[in-house]
Amino acid sequence: MSPVGTPADRLTALLAPLGGRVSAERLSDDVALWGREVDDGRYAVVVATDD
C-alpha cells in the first residue's frame, strides 16, 4: 500500500510562513485512538500564534 496524504514534515514546512510555532504530534502510536495498531503516519499539526 502506498502512502496517502501529506507527510508531517512537509505540512509543517508549508505552514511555517504563517508565523508562530508549528509542531506535529505523532498519533500513530496511540492504539486507543484507532482501536488497533496502525502502520501509517497519523498526526495532528498545531500552529500556535502569538495573537
Secondary structure, DSSP 8 states (H G I E B T S, - for coil): ----S--HHHHHHHHGGG-SEEEEEE-TT-HHHHTS---S--EEEEEE---
